[in-house]
């Protein structure tokens, strides 16, 4: 009996622990953004490129290590010749400064790439958060439709029992309900998938055992636009030309492309300066023992020498210089291409957002109110025996399509705004200040 009680107690503890682990932690969109920026593994990895680039500056500024030289003569070869101990050093001419400037330019490029990565990460988190709330909203809409069909089935059964409707009404209601149940099951899976994608996007180095969930359960016109960092759909949209004039200069990809030109130009200088010979200097101590000197006395002194090394006579580095020039041309072309594509991408995002805004306003102003009134009238008409169940089910399916369509229109509006921010390369874009 004692063993049984201990086993039962352990099982209860294990089950309780498993349920505790599965409870998700609710976080708002701003909290999700902060969590991702502070703990995202990929972002931490990207920021290491900055430290690497800083070390590259020290590496570029290095001095050549000296060589230790000994010249010792043995036997008759040593007669009249000194023994030598000294150092030699190669001094680079006009190379260290160019290398250091290139390394500094690469550091600036690494910083800009890290900044772009952070911005892109924030946009990914926003999109994943919106998609999770959208999946929950669709599930909620379908569950409401399932509840409505269950009510219709009960009404049909009562009318059939009273002899006011044929038995076919019950069969029709059951078929419609079963179809809705399958859609609800699919929507539940979509919520789980969106939740997994949301956690994958955050990808924290710490808190890996915690499952995060959106604090917002449903789209709500009154509160969600502010909570999801999105302007209300009734705000006036500036013209595309006004937006273009104020945003293209701030795009990360254009700044990065411009910095790549600077890197290529500085690399050309580094490569071209390989043609400049380096200076090798030597110096040290020399001496002759009594047995090796011509007059039988000990002699000592110092020696010094210098030479030009790596003189570009046999090889002039022409291929490397040509390639470096081509890299500069390539960087300029990439900059032009990035600018041209940026305008087109911004235009596409602008048009999509304007269309999503129009569609959402149409749902708010036209479809929702009419559809809600339509389903109420159809339900009362069937209960009073003024219409058949087929008409009511058709009305219900139409209402479901409108409600789900409205949810998708909201999700599209939020996502189009995120895409618009991606193209303007800013986290907050105030339409009223343009």
C-alpha positions as CSV (number, residue, x, y, z in Angstrom):
1,X,0.0,0.0,0.0
2,X,2.9,2.3,0.8
3,X,4.5,1.6,-2.5
4,X,1.3,2.3,-4.3
5,X,0.8,5.7,-2.6
6,X,4.4,6.7,-3.3
7,X,4.0,5.8,-7.0
8,X,0.7,7.6,-7.2
9,X,2.3,10.7,-5.6
10,X,5.2,10.7,-8.1
11,X,2.9,10.3,-11.0
12,X,0.8,13.3,-9.8
13,X,4.0,15.4,-9.5
14,X,5.2,14.4,-13.0
15,X,1.9,15.2,-14.5
16,X,1.7,18.5,-12.7
17,X,5.2,19.4,-13.8
18,X,4.4,18.5,-17.5
19,X,1.4,20.8,-17.4
20,X,3.4,23.6,-15.8
21,X,6.0,23.4,-18.6
22,X,3.3,23.5,-21.3
23,X,1.7,26.7,-19.9
24,X,2.8,29.4,-22.4
25,X,4.1,32.8,-21.3
26,X,1.9,35.6,-22.7
27,X,3.9,38.6,-24.1
28,X,2.8,41.7,-25.9
29,X,4.3,42.8,-29.2
30,X,6.7,45.3,-27.6
31,X,7.8,42.6,-25.1
32,X,8.4,40.2,-28.0
33,X,10.5,42.7,-29.8
34,X,12.7,43.4,-26.8
35,X,13.1,39.7,-26.1
36,X,14.2,39.0,-29.6
37,X,16.7,41.9,-29.7
38,X,18.2,40.9,-26.4
39,X,18.3,37.1,-26.8
40,X,17.9,36.1,-30.4
41,X,20.7,33.7,-31.2
42,X,21.2,34.7,-34.8
43,X,21.3,38.3,-33.9
44,X,24.0,37.7,-31.3
45,X,26.0,35.8,-33.9
46,X,25.6,38.7,-36.4
47,X,26.8,41.2,-33.8
48,X,30.0,39.2,-33.4
49,X,31.0,40.4,-36.8
50,X,31.5,43.9,-35.3
51,X,34.0,42.5,-32.7
52,X,35.8,40.6,-35.5
53,X,36.0,43.7,-37.6
54,X,37.5,45.7,-34.6
55,X,40.2,43.1,-34.2
56,X,40.8,43.3,-38.0
57,X,41.8,46.9,-37.5
58,X,44.5,45.9,-34.9
59,X,45.6,43.1,-37.3
60,X,45.9,45.6,-40.2
61,X,48.0,48.0,-38.1
62,X,50.5,45.3,-37.2
63,X,54.3,45.7,-37.5
64,X,56.4,43.0,-39.0
65,X,58.1,40.8,-36.4
66,X,61.9,41.0,-36.5
67,X,64.2,38.1,-37.4
68,X,67.2,37.0,-35.2
69,X,70.3,36.2,-37.2
70,X,73.6,34.5,-36.3
71,X,76.5,34.1,-38.8
72,X,79.2,31.9,-37.3
73,X,82.3,30.7,-39.3
74,X,84.1,27.4,-38.6
75,X,87.6,26.3,-39.4
76,X,89.8,28.2,-41.8
77,X,86.7,30.0,-43.2
78,X,86.6,32.1,-40.1
79,X,90.1,33.6,-40.6
80,X,89.7,37.2,-41.3
81,X,85.9,37.0,-41.2
82,X,83.8,38.2,-38.3
83,X,81.2,36.3,-36.4
84,X,77.9,38.2,-36.4
85,X,74.8,38.3,-34.1
86,X,72.0,40.7,-35.0
87,X,68.4,41.4,-36.0
88,X,66.7,42.1,-39.3
89,X,63.4,43.9,-39.8
90,X,61.2,44.4,-42.8
91,X,59.5,47.9,-42.8
92,X,56.4,48.2,-45.0
93,X,56.3,51.3,-47.0
94,X,52.8,53.0,-47.4
95,X,50.9,49.8,-46.7
96,X,49.9,49.8,-43.0
97,X,47.8,53.0,-43.3
98,X,45.9,51.8,-46.3
99,X,45.2,48.5,-44.6
100,X,44.0,50.2,-41.5
101,X,41.6,52.5,-43.5
102,X,40.2,49.4,-45.3
103,X,39.7,47.6,-41.9
104,X,37.9,50.7,-40.5
105,X,35.6,50.8,-43.6
106,X,34.8,47.1,-43.1
107,X,34.0,47.8,-39.4
108,X,31.5,50.4,-40.5
109,X,30.0,47.9,-43.0
110,X,29.7,45.3,-40.2
111,X,27.9,47.8,-38.0
112,X,25.5,48.7,-40.8
113,X,24.9,45.0,-41.5
114,X,24.2,44.3,-37.9
115,X,21.7,47.3,-37.8
116,X,19.9,45.9,-40.8
117,X,19.8,42.5,-39.2
118,X,18.2,43.9,-36.1
119,X,15.6,45.9,-38.1
120,X,14.8,42.8,-40.2
121,X,14.5,40.7,-37.0
122,X,12.0,43.2,-35.5
123,X,9.9,43.1,-38.7
124,X,10.0,39.3,-38.7
125,X,8.8,39.2,-35.0
126,X,6.0,41.7,-35.8
127,X,4.9,39.6,-38.8
128,X,4.9,36.3,-36.8
129,X,3.0,38.0,-33.9
130,X,0.3,39.3,-36.3
131,X,0.0,35.9,-38.0
132,X,-0.5,34.2,-34.6
133,X,-3.2,36.7,-33.6
134,X,-4.8,36.3,-37.1
135,X,-4.8,32.5,-36.7
136,X,-6.5,32.8,-33.3
137,X,-9.0,35.3,-34.7
138,X,-9.9,32.9,-37.6
139,X,-10.3,30.1,-35.1
140,X,-12.6,32.2,-32.9
141,X,-14.7,33.2,-35.9
142,X,-15.1,29.6,-37.0
143,X,-15.9,28.4,-33.4
144,X,-18.7,31.1,-33.3
145,X,-20.0,29.7,-36.6
146,X,-19.9,26.2,-35.1
147,X,-21.9,27.4,-32.2
148,X,-24.4,29.0,-34.5
149,X,-24.8,25.7,-36.5
150,X,-25.3,23.8,-33.3
151,X,-28.1,26.2,-32.4
152,X,-29.6,25.7,-35.9
153,X,-29.4,21.9,-35.5
154,X,-31.3,22.2,-32.2
155,X,-33.9,24.4,-33.8
156,X,-34.3,22.0,-36.7
157,X,-34.8,19.1,-34.3
158,X,-37.5,20.9,-32.4
159,X,-39.3,21.9,-35.6
160,X,-39.1,18.3,-36.9
161,X,-40.4,17.0,-33.6
162,X,-43.3,19.5,-33.8
163,X,-44.0,18.4,-37.4
164,X,-43.3,21.9,-38.7
165,X,-40.3,20.8,-40.8
166,X,-39.2,17.7,-42.7
167,X,-36.5,15.4,-41.3
168,X,-34.3,16.5,-44.2
169,X,-33.7,19.8,-42.2
170,X,-31.9,17.8,-39.4
171,X,-29.7,16.0,-41.9
172,X,-28.8,19.3,-43.7
173,X,-28.0,20.9,-40.4
174,X,-25.8,18.0,-39.3
175,X,-23.9,18.0,-42.6
176,X,-23.2,21.8,-42.3
177,X,-22.1,21.3,-38.7
178,X,-19.8,18.5,-39.4
179,X,-18.2,20.5,-42.3
180,X,-17.7,23.4,-39.9
181,X,-16.0,21.0,-37.3
182,X,-13.4,20.0,-39.8
183,X,-12.7,23.7,-40.6
184,X,-12.3,24.4,-36.8
185,X,-9.9,21.5,-36.5
186,X,-7.8,22.9,-39.3
187,X,-7.9,26.3,-37.7
188,X,-6.6,24.9,-34.4
189,X,-3.6,23.3,-36.2
190,X,-3.0,26.7,-37.9
191,X,-2.8,28.4,-34.5
192,X,-0.3,25.8,-33.3
193,X,1.8,26.3,-36.5
194,X,1.7,30.1,-36.1
195,X,2.8,29.7,-32.5
196,X,5.7,27.5,-33.4
197,X,6.7,30.1,-36.1
198,X,6.4,32.9,-33.6
199,X,8.8,31.1,-31.1
200,X,11.2,30.2,-33.9
201,X,11.4,33.8,-34.9
202,X,12.2,35.0,-31.4
203,X,14.7,32.1,-31.1
204,X,16.1,33.2,-27.6
205,X,19.4,32.0,-26.3
206,X,18.0,32.0,-22.8
207,X,14.5,30.8,-21.8
208,X,14.7,28.0,-24.3
209,X,12.3,25.9,-22.3
210,X,9.6,28.5,-22.3
211,X,6.8,28.6,-24.9
212,X,5.8,32.2,-25.7
213,X,2.3,33.2,-26.8
214,X,0.7,36.5,-27.9
215,X,-1.0,38.5,-25.3
216,X,-3.5,39.6,-27.9
217,X,-6.0,36.8,-28.5
218,X,-8.1,38.5,-31.2
219,X,-8.1,41.4,-33.5
220,X,-9.9,44.3,-31.9
221,X,-10.6,47.4,-33.9
222,X,-10.5,49.7,-30.8
223,X,-7.3,48.5,-29.2
224,X,-5.2,46.4,-31.6
225,X,-4.0,49.1,-34.0
226,X,-2.2,50.8,-31.1
227,X,-1.1,47.5,-29.5
228,X,0.2,46.2,-32.9
229,X,2.0,49.5,-33.7
230,X,-0.1,50.1,-36.7
231,X,-1.9,53.3,-37.9
232,X,-5.7,53.2,-38.0
233,X,-7.2,52.5,-41.4
234,X,-9.1,55.8,-41.6
235,X,-5.9,57.8,-41.6
236,X,-5.1,59.8,-44.7
237,X,-2.3,58.3,-46.8
238,X,0.4,60.7,-48.3
239,X,1.3,60.4,-51.9
240,X,4.0,58.0,-53.1
241,X,6.3,60.8,-54.2
242,X,6.1,62.5,-50.8
243,X,7.1,59.2,-49.1
244,X,9.9,58.4,-51.6
245,X,11.5,61.8,-51.1
246,X,11.7,61.3,-47.3
247,X,12.6,57.6,-47.0
248,X,15.0,56.3,-49.6
249,X,18.0,58.0,-48.1
250,X,17.4,56.1,-44.8
251,X,17.3,52.6,-46.3
252,X,19.8,50.2,-44.8
253,X,20.4,48.4,-48.1
254,X,21.3,51.7,-49.9
255,X,23.6,52.7,-47.0
256,X,25.2,49.3,-47.1
257,X,25.6,49.4,-50.9
258,X,27.2,52.9,-50.6
259,X,29.6,51.6,-47.9
260,X,30.5,48.6,-50.1
261,X,31.8,51.2,-52.6
262,X,34.0,52.7,-50.0
263,X,35.3,49.3,-49.0
264,X,36.1,48.5,-52.7
265,X,37.9,51.8,-53.2
266,X,40.0,51.3,-50.1
267,X,40.8,47.7,-51.1
268,X,42.0,49.0,-54.5
269,X,44.5,51.3,-52.6
270,X,45.7,48.3,-50.5
271,X,46.3,46.2,-53.6
272,X,47.9,49.0,-55.6
273,X,50.4,49.7,-52.9
274,X,51.8,46.2,-53.1
275,X,53.9,47.6,-56.0
276,X,55.8,49.8,-53.5
277,X,59.0,47.9,-52.4
278,X,59.5,47.4,-48.7
279,X,62.7,48.3,-46.8
280,X,64.6,45.6,-45.0
281,X,67.2,46.7,-42.4
282,X,69.8,44.7,-40.6
283,X,72.0,45.4,-37.7
284,X,74.0,43.8,-34.9
285,X,77.3,42.9,-33.3
286,X,80.4,41.5,-35.0
287,X,83.6,40.2,-33.5
288,X,86.8,38.2,-34.3
289,X,88.5,35.9,-31.9
290,X,92.3,36.1,-31.5
291,X,92.8,32.8,-33.3
292,X,90.8,34.1,-36.3
293,X,92.1,37.6,-36.6
294,X,95.0,38.4,-38.9
295,X,97.1,40.2,-36.2
296,X,96.2,37.8,-33.4
297,X,94.1,40.3,-31.4
298,X,90.4,40.3,-30.4
299,X,88.4,42.7,-32.5
300,X,84.7,43.7,-32.2
301,X,82.2,46.3,-33.5
302,X,78.8,46.7,-35.1
303,X,77.3,46.2,-38.5
304,X,74.3,47.7,-40.3
305,X,72.7,47.2,-43.6
306,X,69.6,47.9,-45.7
307,X,68.0,46.6,-48.8
308,X,64.8,47.1,-50.9
309,X,62.7,43.9,-51.0
310,X,59.8,42.8,-53.2
311,X,60.7,45.1,-56.1
312,X,57.9,44.7,-58.7
313,X,60.1,43.9,-61.7
314,X,59.2,40.3,-62.5
315,X,55.6,40.6,-61.2
316,X,53.7,43.9,-61.1
317,X,50.4,42.8,-59.5
318,X,48.4,43.8,-62.6
319,X,45.8,41.1,-62.3
320,X,45.1,41.9,-58.6
321,X,44.8,45.6,-59.4
322,X,42.5,45.0,-62.4
323,X,40.3,42.8,-60.2
324,X,40.2,45.4,-57.5
325,X,39.1,48.0,-60.0
326,X,36.4,45.7,-61.3
327,X,35.2,45.3,-57.7
328,X,34.9,49.1,-57.5
329,X,32.8,49.1,-60.7
330,X,30.8,46.2,-59.4
331,X,30.1,48.0,-56.2
332,X,28.9,51.1,-58.1
333,X,26.6,49.0,-60.2
334,X,25.2,47.2,-57.1
335,X,24.5,50.7,-55.6
336,X,22.6,51.8,-58.7
337,X,20.7,48.5,-58.8
338,X,19.8,48.8,-55.1
339,X,18.5,52.3,-55.5
340,X,16.4,51.4,-58.6
341,X,15.0,48.3,-56.9
342,X,14.3,50.2,-53.7
343,X,12.0,52.6,-55.5
344,X,10.1,49.7,-57.2
345,X,9.8,47.7,-54.0
346,X,8.6,50.7,-52.0
347,X,6.0,51.5,-54.7
348,X,4.8,47.9,-54.6
349,X,4.5,48.0,-50.8
350,X,2.8,51.3,-50.9
351,X,0.1,50.1,-53.4
352,X,-0.5,46.9,-51.4
353,X,-1.0,48.9,-48.2
354,X,-3.3,51.4,-49.8
355,X,-5.4,48.5,-51.2
356,X,-5.4,46.6,-47.9
357,X,-6.6,49.9,-46.2
358,X,-9.4,50.3,-48.8
359,X,-10.6,46.7,-48.4
360,X,-10.5,46.9,-44.6
361,X,-12.5,50.1,-44.6
362,X,-15.0,48.5,-47.0
363,X,-15.5,45.6,-44.6
364,X,-16.0,48.1,-41.7
365,X,-18.4,50.4,-43.5
366,X,-20.4,48.0,-45.7
367,X,-20.1,44.3,-45.2
368,X,-20.0,43.7,-41.4
369,X,-23.1,45.6,-40.4
370,X,-25.2,44.2,-43.3
371,X,-24.1,40.6,-42.8
372,X,-24.8,40.7,-39.0
373,X,-28.3,42.0,-39.7
374,X,-28.8,39.4,-42.4
375,X,-28.0,36.4,-40.3
376,X,-30.3,37.6,-37.4
377,X,-33.3,38.1,-39.8
378,X,-32.7,34.7,-41.5
379,X,-32.6,32.9,-38.1
380,X,-35.8,34.5,-36.9
381,X,-37.5,33.8,-40.2
382,X,-36.7,30.1,-40.0
383,X,-37.8,29.9,-36.4
384,X,-41.1,31.5,-37.5
385,X,-41.5,29.0,-40.4
386,X,-41.2,31.7,-43.0
387,X,-38.1,30.3,-44.7
388,X,-36.5,26.9,-45.1
389,X,-33.3,25.6,-43.6
390,X,-31.4,25.6,-46.9
391,X,-31.8,29.3,-47.2
392,X,-30.6,29.8,-43.6
393,X,-27.6,27.6,-44.1
394,X,-26.7,29.5,-47.3
395,X,-27.0,32.8,-45.3
396,X,-24.9,31.3,-42.5
397,X,-22.1,30.3,-45.0
398,X,-22.2,33.7,-46.5
399,X,-21.9,35.3,-43.1
400,X,-19.0,33.0,-42.2
401,X,-17.2,34.0,-45.4
402,X,-17.6,37.6,-44.6
403,X,-16.4,37.3,-41.0
404,X,-13.4,35.1,-41.9
405,X,-12.7,37.4,-44.9
406,X,-12.7,40.4,-42.5
407,X,-10.2,38.7,-40.3
408,X,-8.0,38.0,-43.2
409,X,-8.4,41.6,-44.4
410,X,-7.2,42.7,-40.9
411,X,-4.2,40.4,-41.1
412,X,-3.5,41.6,-44.6
413,X,-3.7,45.2,-43.4
414,X,-1.2,44.6,-40.6
415,X,1.2,42.6,-42.8
416,X,1.1,45.2,-45.6
417,X,2.0,47.8,-43.0
418,X,4.9,45.7,-41.9
419,X,6.0,45.2,-45.5
420,X,5.7,49.0,-46.0
421,X,8.0,49.5,-43.0
422,X,10.5,47.0,-44.4
423,X,10.7,49.1,-47.6
424,X,11.0,52.4,-45.7
425,X,13.5,50.8,-43.4
426,X,12.0,52.4,-40.3
427,X,10.3,50.9,-37.2
428,X,8.0,53.8,-36.8
429,X,6.6,55.7,-39.8
430,X,4.3,58.7,-38.9
431,X,2.1,59.2,-41.9
432,X,0.8,62.5,-40.5
433,X,4.3,64.2,-40.6
434,X,4.9,63.6,-44.3
